[in-house]
């Protein structure tokens, strides 16, 4: 990026703020400046990176660099940049930030601003996020749509859940290493444009999760005393409670998620016990379960849903530990995240599958009338008023699940590009709240259909996203690899990021693999048809993983 120097003697190029765009010679108060010889006519390649910028001055006639230097730059705090940028609204923003609202959005967290206080939240946060009512209906799909017996449902949940937890835990380890949010990390494998595409996909993903969360929470609250609380009002209540900590930001999100799991985990244990009292029937689905290829298809299709329910957190996994020190043990982060995901997800999804084996007519009718919320209400009904109180807490537990959806949806909106990053993070979070609440109200009568189709499709793109990032990390960015690590200061400089051709092409091949292997109500691919019986088998995410191997030769080129 080039800019002319026209002074007759010398020019002072003041220090460049960390938020300025490449090629701009913006001024910042307090800059000490760099003396630039003026007999040369042109200045080229001015860029900043974290705490420094580099200035290269070229002689036009000779075509050579006559001055080249790297100079320190004082990091501009995000809140200060936003206050200055918004002029007359600056004082309002200053008051918000002073009251504790997070100003930092997708900007990289410098090493000297990292802290260790949320290390154990790699376990506790994900435990809270998944020990919730929202996880139960995923397990019910094993019987409702795939007629699996409880043993087969349990085995599928454990195996595919572990596979998804491994993938998501790997993404989580990149947060402390880079100090970047997850969608920004994708720019190092797929370029600026590819990162924008991933951001769009992630926005849709997080909004989809939020829609299912607010609908289920609203259903549960409405089922406590039927006819007294409209479902629409219940959805709005859950949405408002979810957006409050997200609006405030990172610290409040971590504080809430550190403790939210405690009460709900006890209630989940109560549900296990009360369900057992009602009578689990391990063979209830046996007469309905398919055999042979049809059974394999059912397991693969339900497994894809379980995999998607875990890897759905992969596109946001680094958003919540990017403030940990860069030397944080990756092994520790991986293990904490793995168990924080795998144990509660399996525990609660298996509960959902187990509750569907209760053959008491009152329970089956409760599910038919009120879906998962109605079934849970029936399970707690023997405890009368105490059961209704627990149902209220369960209905509100989806707030813990919906918080990362709302928070990361706002970050993904900022990740769409520089113009979007100029808008404060909390504004995008509020917009996400409005979108998913309205969508939840509109789709409130179709919860099971939304959940089944959404989670299946979700597993497709998260699969190729994870593989592309993993290949970039372990092959090209490893020590001694072709690229020799991450040049983290280039995170917002398109000209110094990869073009992204290989990453985008790999993603396209992943989509092709999904189309060939997918099996949905509205479409079944040729491979999906051959793998199953009447309705085919959903091999969409497996096809994605296989096809993105084209990244390797393309990236080498």
C-alpha positions in Angstrom: 0.0 0.0 0.0 1.5 3.2 -1.1 1.4 6.9 -0.1 3.3 9.9 -1.4 5.7 12.1 0.6 5.6 15.6 -0.7 7.3 17.8 1.9 10.3 19.9 0.8 12.5 19.0 3.8 11.3 16.2 6.1 8.0 14.6 7.2 7.0 13.1 10.5 5.0 10.0 10.3 3.3 9.6 13.7 2.8 6.3 15.3 0.0 4.3 13.8 -2.9 3.3 16.0 -3.4 -0.5 16.2 -6.9 -0.1 14.8 -6.0 1.8 11.6 -6.2 0.1 8.2 -3.1 -0.8 6.2 -1.7 1.9 4.1 -3.3 4.8 6.1 -0.9 7.2 7.9 -3.4 8.2 10.6 -2.1 10.3 13.4 -2.4 9.6 17.1 -1.8 12.0 20.0 1.4 11.5 21.8 3.2 9.9 18.8 6.8 10.7 18.8 7.2 10.2 15.0 9.9 8.9 12.7 12.1 11.2 10.6 11.8 10.3 6.9 14.3 11.7 4.4 12.4 13.8 1.8 14.6 13.6 -1.2 12.8 10.3 -1.9 9.4 10.5 -3.4 7.5 7.5 -2.2 6.7 5.6 0.9 5.6 2.0 0.6 4.4 -1.0 2.7 3.4 0.7 5.9 1.6 -1.8 8.2 1.2 -2.4 11.9 1.3 -5.5 13.9 0.3 -5.7 17.5 2.9 -3.3 19.1 4.9 -2.1 16.1 4.8 -0.8 12.6 7.3 -1.0 9.8 8.1 1.8 7.4 9.9 1.3 4.1 10.8 4.3 1.9 11.7 3.8 -1.8 13.7 5.8 -4.2 11.6 6.0 -7.3 14.5 6.4 -9.7 16.7 3.7 -8.3 13.8 1.4 -7.4 15.5 0.4 -4.1 14.7 0.9 -0.4 16.6 3.8 1.1 15.0 3.7 4.5 13.6 0.8 6.4 12.8 0.6 10.1 10.5 -1.0 12.6 9.2 1.2 15.4 7.2 0.5 18.5 3.5 1.5 18.7 1.5 1.9 21.8 -1.5 -0.4 21.8 -4.8 1.5 21.7 -7.4 0.1 24.0 -10.6 -0.9 22.2 -12.7 1.2 24.4 -10.6 4.3 23.7 -10.8 3.7 19.9 -14.6 3.2 20.1 -15.2 6.3 22.2 -13.1 8.5 19.7 -14.7 6.9 16.7 -18.3 7.6 17.7 -17.9 11.3 18.5 -21.0 12.7 20.2 -22.0 9.2 21.3 -18.5 8.7 22.8 -19.5 9.8 26.4 -22.4 7.2 26.4 -20.0 4.5 25.3 -17.5 5.6 27.9 -20.1 5.2 30.6 -21.0 1.7 29.3 -17.4 0.6 29.3 -16.8 2.1 32.7 -19.7 0.1 34.1 -18.2 -3.1 32.9 -19.5 -3.7 29.4 -16.8 -5.4 27.3 -15.4 -3.2 24.5 -13.0 -5.8 23.0 -14.5 -7.6 20.0 -12.5 -9.5 17.5 -9.3 -7.7 18.1 -6.4 -9.9 19.2 -5.7 -10.0 22.9 -2.0 -8.9 23.5 0.1 -11.2 25.6 0.5 -8.6 28.3 -3.3 -8.5 28.8 -3.8 -12.2 29.3 -4.7 -13.8 32.7 -5.1 -17.3 34.2 -8.2 -16.8 36.3 -10.6 -18.6 33.9 -8.5 -21.7 33.3 -10.9 -24.2 34.9 -13.7 -22.7 32.9 -12.5 -24.8 30.0 -14.2 -27.6 32.0 -16.9 -25.8 34.0 -18.2 -23.5 31.3 -18.9 -26.3 28.8 -20.3 -28.4 31.7 -22.8 -25.6 32.4 -23.6 -25.0 28.7 -24.5 -28.7 28.1 -26.1 -29.7 31.5 -29.3 -28.1 30.4 -32.8 -28.9 29.2 -31.8 -28.2 25.6 -29.6 -31.3 25.5 -32.4 -33.7 26.5 -34.4 -33.6 23.2 -31.3 -34.6 21.1 -31.4 -38.0 22.9 -35.2 -38.4 22.3 -34.6 -38.3 18.6 -33.0 -41.8 18.8 -36.5 -43.3 19.3 -38.7 -40.6 17.8 -37.1 -40.6 14.3 -34.7 -43.6 14.2 -36.5 -46.2 16.3 -33.3 -47.2 18.1 -33.4 -49.3 21.3 -31.8 -47.8 24.3 -28.6 -49.8 24.2 -28.0 -48.8 20.6 -28.8 -45.2 21.4 -26.4 -45.2 24.3 -23.6 -46.7 22.2 -24.1 -44.2 19.4 -24.2 -41.2 21.8 -21.0 -42.3 23.5 -19.0 -43.0 20.3 -20.1 -40.1 18.1 -20.0 -37.8 21.1 -16.4 -38.6 21.8 -15.5 -38.0 18.2 -17.1 -34.6 18.3 -15.5 -33.7 21.6 -12.0 -34.5 20.3 -12.6 -32.2 17.3 -14.0 -29.3 19.4 -11.3 -29.6 22.1 -8.6 -29.2 19.4 -10.1 -26.0 18.3 -10.2 -24.8 21.9 -6.5 -25.2 22.2 -5.9 -22.5 19.6 -7.4 -19.8 21.7 -4.5 -19.3 24.2 -2.0 -19.9 21.4 -3.2 -17.1 19.2 -5.2 -14.8 21.4 -7.8 -14.7 18.6 -11.5 -15.5 18.3 -12.3 -18.7 16.4 -13.6 -17.1 13.2 -10.5 -14.9 13.0 -8.3 -18.0 13.2 -9.9 -19.4 10.1 -8.3 -16.5 8.1 -4.9 -18.2 8.4 -6.1 -21.3 6.5 -8.8 -19.9 4.2 -7.8 -16.2 3.8 -9.9 -13.1 4.5 -12.7 -14.1 2.1 -12.8 -17.7 3.4 -12.9 -16.4 7.0 -15.9 -14.2 6.0 -17.7 -17.3 4.5 -17.1 -19.2 7.8 -18.4 -16.3 9.7 -21.7 -16.3 7.8 -22.1 -20.1 8.4 -21.3 -19.6 12.1 -23.9 -16.8 12.4 -26.5 -19.1 11.0 -25.4 -21.9 13.2 -25.5 -19.9 16.5 -28.8 -18.3 15.6 -30.2 -21.8 14.8 -29.0 -23.1 18.2 -30.6 -20.0 19.8 -33.9 -20.6 18.1 -34.1 -24.2 19.4 -33.0 -23.0 22.9 -35.7 -20.3 23.3 -38.4 -22.5 21.9 -37.7 -25.4 24.3 -37.3 -23.0 27.2 -40.5 -21.3 26.3 -42.3 -24.6 25.9 -41.2 -25.7 29.4 -42.3 -22.5 31.1 -45.6 -22.6 29.3 -46.3 -26.2 30.4 -46.0 -25.5 34.1 -49.5 -24.2 34.4 -51.1 -24.7 30.9 -53.1 -21.7 29.8 -51.5 -19.2 32.1 -48.3 -18.3 30.4 -48.4 -18.1 26.6 -45.6 -19.9 24.7 -44.7 -16.6 23.0 -44.1 -14.9 26.4 -42.0 -17.8 27.6 -39.8 -17.5 24.5 -39.3 -13.8 25.0 -38.4 -14.3 28.7 -35.7 -16.8 27.9 -34.3 -14.6 25.1 -34.1 -11.5 27.4 -32.4 -13.5 30.2 -29.9 -14.9 27.7 -28.8 -11.5 26.1 -28.1 -9.7 29.4 -24.7 -11.4 30.3 -23.8 -11.5 26.6 -24.3 -7.7 26.3 -22.1 -7.1 29.3 -19.4 -9.5 27.9 -16.6 -11.9 28.5 -16.2 -11.7 32.3 -19.9 -11.9 33.2 -20.3 -14.8 30.8 -17.5 -16.7 32.5 -18.8 -15.9 36.0 -22.3 -17.1 35.2 -21.2 -20.3 33.4 -18.8 -21.2 36.2 -21.7 -21.9 38.6 -24.8 -22.4 36.5 -24.3 -26.2 36.2 -24.5 -26.9 40.0 -28.2 -26.7 40.5 -29.2 -28.1 37.1 -27.0 -31.1 37.5 -28.8 -32.1 40.7 -32.2 -31.6 38.9 -30.9 -33.9 36.0 -30.2 -36.5 38.7 -33.7 -36.1 40.0 -35.0 -36.7 36.5 -33.0 -39.9 36.2 -34.5 -41.1 39.5 -38.1 -40.1 38.8 -37.9 -41.7 35.3 -36.7 -44.9 36.8 -39.6 -44.8 39.2 -42.0 -44.4 36.2 -40.3 -47.4 34.6 -37.6 -47.5 32.0 -38.3 -50.3 29.5 -35.0 -51.2 27.8 -36.9 -53.3 25.2 -39.6 -50.8 24.5 -38.4 -50.0 21.0 -37.3 -53.5 20.1 -40.4 -54.4 18.0 -40.0 -51.1 16.0 -36.2 -51.1 15.5 -34.9 -51.7 12.0 -32.4 -54.5 11.1 -29.5 -55.0 8.7 -28.7 -52.1 6.5 -31.6 -50.1 7.7 -30.3 -50.3 11.3 -26.9 -49.2 10.2 -28.4 -46.3 8.4 -30.4 -45.3 11.5 -27.2 -45.4 13.7 -25.2 -43.4 11.2 -27.9 -40.8 10.8 -28.5 -40.4 14.6 -24.7 -40.4 15.1 -24.4 -37.5 12.7 -26.9 -35.5 14.9 -24.9 -36.4 18.0 -21.7 -35.4 16.3 -23.2 -32.1 15.3 -24.5 -31.4 18.8 -20.9 -31.5 20.0 -19.0 -30.0 17.1 -21.6 -27.2 17.0 -19.4 -25.6 19.7 -16.2 -25.9 17.6 -16.7 -22.6 15.7 -16.9 -20.8 19.1 -14.5 -22.9 21.2 -11.6 -20.4 21.1 -13.8 -17.4 21.9 -13.8 -18.2 25.6 -10.2 -18.9 26.4 -8.3 -16.5 24.1 -7.4 -14.4 27.2 -5.4 -17.2 28.8 -1.6 -16.8 28.6 0.1 -18.0 25.4 2.1 -20.6 27.3 -0.9 -22.3 28.7 -0.6 -26.1 28.4 -2.5 -27.2 25.3 -2.9 -30.7 26.8 -4.6 -29.3 29.9 -6.9 -27.1 27.8 -7.7 -30.1 25.5 -8.5 -32.5 28.4 -10.6 -30.0 30.3 -12.6 -29.1 27.3 -13.0 -32.7 26.2 -14.5 -33.8 29.6 -16.5 -30.6 29.9 -18.2 -31.5 26.7 -18.3 -35.3 26.5 -19.5 -36.2 30.0 -22.5 -33.8 30.4 -23.6 -34.2 26.7 -23.6 -38.0 26.9 -25.2 -38.0 30.4 -28.1 -35.7 29.4 -28.6 -37.1 25.9 -28.8 -40.6 27.3 -31.4 -39.4 29.8 -33.5 -38.1 26.9 -33.2 -41.5 25.2 -34.1 -43.3 28.4 -37.2 -41.2 29.1 -38.5 -42.2 25.7 -38.6 -45.9 26.9 -41.3 -45.1 29.5 -44.4 -46.8 28.2 -46.9 -45.3 30.7 -49.7 -43.8 28.5 -49.6 -40.6 30.5 -45.9 -40.1 29.6 -46.3 -40.9 25.9 -49.3 -38.6 25.7 -47.4 -35.8 27.4 -44.6 -36.1 24.8 -47.2 -36.1 22.0 -48.8 -33.0 23.3 -45.9 -31.0 24.6 -42.7 -32.5 23.1 -39.7 -32.7 25.4 -41.0 -29.9 27.7 -44.3 -31.8 28.2 -42.5 -35.1 28.9 -40.2 -33.5 31.5 -43.2 -31.9 33.2 -44.9 -35.3 33.4 -41.7 -36.9 34.9 -41.7 -34.2 37.6 -45.4 -34.2 38.2 -45.3 -36.7 41.2 -43.6 -34.0 43.2 -46.5 -31.5 42.8 -45.5 -27.9 43.5 -41.9 -28.9 44.1 -41.8 -30.5 40.7 -43.2 -27.3 39.1 -40.5 -25.2 40.8 -37.8 -27.6 39.4 -39.5 -27.3 36.0 -39.1 -23.5 36.2 -35.4 -23.9 36.9 -35.0 -26.4 34.0 -36.8 -24.0 31.7 -34.4 -21.3 32.7 -31.4 -23.6 32.4 -31.4 -23.0 28.6 -30.0 -19.5 29.3 -26.7 -21.1 30.1 -26.8 -22.9 26.8 -27.9 -19.9 24.8 -25.3 -17.5 26.2 -22.4 -18.7 24.0 -24.7 -18.7 21.0 -25.6 -15.1 21.5 -22.2 -13.9 22.4 -20.4 -15.7 19.6 -23.0 -14.7 17.0 -22.1 -11.1 17.7 -18.4 -11.8 17.3 -19.1 -13.6 14.1 -20.9 -10.6 12.8 -17.9 -8.5 13.6 -15.7 -11.0 11.8 -17.5 -10.4 8.5 -15.0 -7.6 7.7 -13.6 -4.3 8.8 -16.8 -2.3 8.4 -18.6 -4.7 10.6 -15.8 -4.7 13.2 -16.2 -0.9 13.6 -19.6 -1.5 15.2 -19.4 -2.3 18.9 -19.7 -6.0 19.8 -22.7 -5.5 22.1 -24.7 -4.0 19.3 -24.3 -7.1 17.2 -25.2 -9.2 20.2 -28.4 -7.3 20.6 -29.2 -7.8 16.9 -28.7 -11.5 17.3 -31.1 -11.5 20.2 -33.8 -9.8 18.2 -33.4 -12.2 15.2 -33.5 -15.5 17.2 -36.3 -14.4 19.4 -38.5 -13.4 16.4 -37.5 -16.7 14.6 -38.3 -18.7 17.8 -41.8 -17.1 18.0 -42.4 -17.9 14.3 -41.2 -21.5 14.5 -42.5 -22.4 17.9 -44.9 -25.2 16.7 -42.2 -27.1 14.8 -39.5 -27.7 17.3 -38.6 -31.4 16.6 -38.5 -30.8 12.8 -36.2 -27.8 13.3 -33.9 -29.6 15.7 -33.5 -32.8 13.6 -32.8 -31.1 10.3 -30.8 -28.3 11.7 -28.4 -30.5 13.7 -27.9 -32.8 10.7 -26.9 -30.0 8.4 -24.8 -28.4 11.1 -22.6 -31.4 11.3 -21.7 -31.0 7.6 -20.0 -27.7 7.6 -18.4 -28.0 11.1 -16.8 -31.2 9.9 -14.9 -29.6 7.0 -14.2 -26.5 9.0 -12.4 -28.5 11.7 -10.4 -30.6 9.2 -9.2 -27.6 7.3 -8.1 -25.8 10.4 -6.5 -28.9 11.8 -4.5 -29.6 8.5 -3.4 -26.0 8.5 -2.2 -26.2 12.1 -0.5 -29.6 12.1 1.0 -29.5 8.6 1.7 -26.0 7.5 1.9 -24.0 10.7 3.8 -26.4 12.9 7.3 -25.7 13.9 9.5 -26.5 11.0 6.5 -26.6 8.6 6.2 -24.8 5.3 4.9 -21.6 7.0 6.7 -21.9 10.3 3.9 -20.9 12.6 1.3 -18.2 12.8 2.2 -14.5 12.0 -0.4 -13.4 14.5 0.0 -9.7 13.9 -1.3 -10.2 10.3 -4.8 -11.2 11.5 -6.5 -8.2 10.0 -4.2 -7.5 7.1 -5.6 -9.2 4.0 -2.5 -8.7 1.9 -0.4 -10.7 4.4 -2.9 -13.5 4.9 -3.2 -16.5 2.5 -5.3 -15.9 -0.6 -7.5 -18.7 0.8 -8.0 -20.5 -2.5 -7.0 -23.9 -1.1 -9.2 -23.5 2.0 -12.2 -22.3 0.1 -11.8 -25.0 -2.6 -11.5 -27.6 0.2 -14.7 -26.3 1.7 -16.5 -26.6 -1.7 -15.3 -30.2 -2.0 -16.6 -30.7 1.5 -20.0 -29.4 0.5 -20.0 -31.7 -2.5 -19.2 -34.7 -0.2 -22.2 -33.7 2.0 -24.5 -33.4 -0.9 -23.6 -36.9 -2.1 -23.8 -38.5 1.3 -26.6 -36.6 3.1 -30.0 -38.0 3.9 -32.7 -35.6 4.9 -36.5 -35.5 4.6 -36.3 -33.2 1.6 -33.2 -34.8 -0.1 -31.1 -38.0 -0.1 -27.8 -38.1 -2.0 -26.8 -41.1 -4.1 -24.3 -42.4 -1.6 -26.8 -41.9 1.2 -29.3 -44.0 -0.7 -26.9 -46.8 -1.3 -25.7 -46.9 2.4 -29.2 -47.3 3.8 -32.5 -49.0 3.1 -35.8 -47.2 2.4 -34.8 -43.8 3.7 -31.0 -44.0 3.2 -28.2 -43.2 5.6 -26.9 -39.8 6.5 -23.2 -39.8 5.6 -23.0 -36.1 5.1 -20.3 -35.2 7.7 -18.2 -38.3 6.8 -18.3 -37.2 3.1 -17.2 -33.7 4.2 -14.2 -35.0 6.1 -13.1 -37.3 3.2 -13.4 -34.6 0.5 -11.5 -31.8 2.2 -8.2 -33.8 1.8 -7.8 -31.8 -1.4 -6.6 -28.9 0.9 -3.2 -30.6 1.2 -2.0 -30.5 -2.5 -3.7 -27.1 -3.2 -2.1 -25.5 -0.1 1.4 -26.8 -1.1 1.0 -25.0 -4.4 
